[in-house]
Amino acid sequence: MKTVYEIQQFLKQFGTIIYIGDRVSDLELMETELKELYQSQLIETREFQTALLIIRHEIQFQKEKNKDR
C-alpha cells in the first residue's frame, strides 16, 4: 500500500466503504477501522503499520492545507 486509495480498496475487501464527505473525518474513520481489523487479527502487523503511517501523514497534510485557507 502506498496511497489512501489503495487503503480504501484494501478496506473494501472487508466490506468497509467509508465516505462521510469530510476528508479528515473519512481518514480518521479509516484509521479506526484499521485498528479494529488489526485487533481482531484479520490483518498483518506490517499492513497495519504501513496503512496507519499513510493515513496519519494524509491527515496532517489535510489539516495543514485547511489551516492555510
Backbone as CSV, one residue per row, in Angstrom:
resi,resn,N_x,N_y,N_z,CA_x,CA_y,CA_z,C_x,C_y,C_z
1,MET,0.845,-1.183,0.000,0.000,0.000,0.000,0.883,1.235,0.000
2,LYS,0.516,2.145,-0.887,1.292,3.378,-0.989,0.421,4.626,-0.981
3,THR,-0.885,4.451,-1.185,-1.776,5.615,-1.252,-3.037,5.380,-0.423
4,VAL,-3.730,6.470,-0.165,-5.003,6.373,0.562,-5.996,5.568,-0.265
5,TYR,-5.960,5.735,-1.572,-6.855,4.977,-2.449,-6.633,3.465,-2.279
6,GLU,-5.388,3.056,-2.218,-5.084,1.633,-2.032,-5.598,1.136,-0.677
7,ILE,-5.545,1.988,0.330,-6.086,1.610,1.647,-7.597,1.463,1.557
8,GLN,-8.248,2.355,0.823,-9.696,2.245,0.638,-10.053,0.928,-0.050
9,GLN,-9.289,0.567,-1.064,-9.534,-0.695,-1.767,-9.276,-1.890,-0.846
10,PHE,-8.269,-1.779,-0.008,-7.948,-2.826,0.965,-9.103,-3.005,1.956
11,LEU,-9.636,-1.892,2.462,-10.760,-1.963,3.402,-12.015,-2.525,2.739
12,LYS,-12.164,-2.272,1.450,-13.308,-2.799,0.710,-13.348,-4.321,0.730
13,GLN,-12.169,-4.940,0.791,-12.091,-6.401,0.852,-12.776,-6.943,2.107
14,PHE,-12.871,-6.100,3.130,-13.501,-6.496,4.389,-14.918,-5.945,4.502
15,GLY,-15.421,-5.395,3.400,-16.787,-4.890,3.377,-16.931,-3.496,3.961
16,THR,-15.837,-2.765,4.057,-15.863,-1.429,4.651,-15.700,-0.369,3.570
17,ILE,-16.742,0.434,3.411,-16.700,1.563,2.490,-16.972,2.811,3.318
18,ILE,-16.046,3.753,3.249,-16.140,4.946,4.086,-16.241,6.177,3.211
19,TYR,-17.318,6.940,3.401,-17.436,8.246,2.772,-18.401,9.085,3.588
20,ILE,-17.842,10.063,4.267,-18.649,10.992,5.057,-18.797,12.302,4.306
21,GLY,-17.766,12.663,3.562,-17.795,13.911,2.815,-16.713,14.868,3.280
22,ASP,-16.239,14.670,4.499,-15.143,15.470,5.035,-13.891,14.599,5.008
23,ARG,-12.866,15.046,4.299,-11.664,14.220,4.070,-11.011,13.769,5.380
24,VAL,-10.844,14.689,6.330,-10.180,14.341,7.592,-11.026,13.331,8.370
25,SER,-12.323,13.532,8.397,-13.204,12.588,9.099,-13.165,11.210,8.450
26,ASP,-13.138,11.181,7.122,-13.013,9.915,6.402,-11.733,9.192,6.813
27,LEU,-10.635,9.926,6.854,-9.336,9.329,7.207,-9.322,8.825,8.647
28,GLU,-9.911,9.600,9.554,-9.961,9.177,10.958,-10.796,7.917,11.121
29,LEU,-11.882,7.831,10.386,-12.722,6.633,10.440,-11.996,5.430,9.838
30,MET,-11.232,5.665,8.780,-10.424,4.596,8.192,-9.397,4.090,9.206
31,GLU,-8.804,5.007,9.945,-7.832,4.624,10.972,-8.492,3.750,12.041
32,THR,-9.682,4.119,12.456,-10.423,3.330,13.446,-10.726,1.929,12.916
33,GLU,-11.151,1.850,11.670,-11.453,0.550,11.057,-10.206,-0.334,10.984
34,LEU,-9.085,0.268,10.619,-7.828,-0.494,10.558,-7.438,-1.032,11.932
35,LYS,-7.614,-0.208,12.956,-7.293,-0.646,14.318,-8.164,-1.832,14.723
36,GLU,-9.441,-1.771,14.380,-10.352,-2.868,14.715,-9.972,-4.148,13.967
37,LEU,-9.613,-4.026,12.707,-9.188,-5.201,11.937,-7.909,-5.798,12.518
38,TYR,-6.997,-4.935,12.917,-5.732,-5.408,13.491,-5.970,-6.098,14.840
39,GLN,-6.790,-5.491,15.690,-7.087,-6.082,16.996,-7.824,-7.408,16.857
40,SER,-8.579,-7.552,15.776,-9.287,-8.811,15.512,-8.388,-9.826,14.821
41,GLN,-7.146,-9.442,14.582,-6.135,-10.283,13.944,-6.533,-10.691,12.520
42,LEU,-7.186,-9.771,11.828,-7.579,-10.028,10.437,-6.563,-9.485,9.442
43,ILE,-5.678,-8.581,9.921,-4.627,-8.060,9.054,-3.277,-8.189,9.753
44,GLU,-2.239,-8.261,8.942,-0.880,-8.420,9.447,-0.356,-7.113,10.042
45,THR,0.618,-7.242,10.918,1.214,-6.075,11.566,1.776,-5.105,10.548
46,ARG,2.472,-5.627,9.560,3.105,-4.773,8.545,2.066,-3.983,7.745
47,GLU,0.973,-4.630,7.370,-0.101,-3.944,6.648,-0.692,-2.830,7.499
48,PHE,-0.915,-3.146,8.763,-1.490,-2.182,9.698,-0.580,-0.965,9.856
49,GLN,0.694,-1.210,10.091,1.640,-0.121,10.307,1.778,0.762,9.068
50,THR,1.874,0.139,7.918,2.011,0.884,6.671,0.782,1.757,6.417
51,ALA,-0.392,1.173,6.553,-1.636,1.908,6.320,-1.789,3.053,7.319
52,LEU,-1.464,2.798,8.563,-1.575,3.823,9.592,-0.644,5.001,9.300
53,LEU,0.559,4.711,8.879,1.522,5.758,8.545,0.999,6.627,7.398
54,ILE,0.473,5.997,6.372,-0.060,6.736,5.218,-1.243,7.602,5.634
55,ILE,-2.150,7.043,6.417,-3.342,7.781,6.844,-2.961,8.964,7.730
56,ARG,-2.093,8.738,8.690,-1.695,9.835,9.590,-0.962,10.945,8.838
57,HIS,-0.165,10.558,7.866,0.519,11.561,7.044,-0.503,12.393,6.269
58,GLU,-1.492,11.733,5.698,-2.525,12.433,4.926,-3.384,13.324,5.824
59,ILE,-3.684,12.869,7.040,-4.443,13.694,7.987,-3.677,14.975,8.288
60,GLN,-2.390,14.836,8.563,-1.550,16.003,8.846,-1.522,16.953,7.652
61,PHE,-1.367,16.394,6.464,-1.353,17.204,5.248,-2.660,17.969,5.084
62,GLN,-3.791,17.288,5.274,-5.098,17.921,5.109,-5.321,19.017,6.148
63,LYS,-4.894,18.791,7.383,-5.067,19.805,8.440,-4.231,21.038,8.141
64,GLU,-3.007,20.845,7.642,-2.166,21.988,7.290,-2.745,22.736,6.103
65,LYS,-3.279,21.992,5.156,-3.895,22.581,3.968,-5.113,23.420,4.367
66,ASN,-5.930,22.897,5.279,-7.121,23.620,5.734,-6.753,24.836,6.580
67,LYS,-5.653,24.748,7.294,-5.197,25.856,8.133,-4.783,27.055,7.276
68,ASP,-4.206,26.770,6.127,-3.732,27.827,5.240,-4.873,28.591,4.565
69,ARG,-6.024,28.028,4.531,-7.173,28.675,3.852,-7.718,29.808,4.625
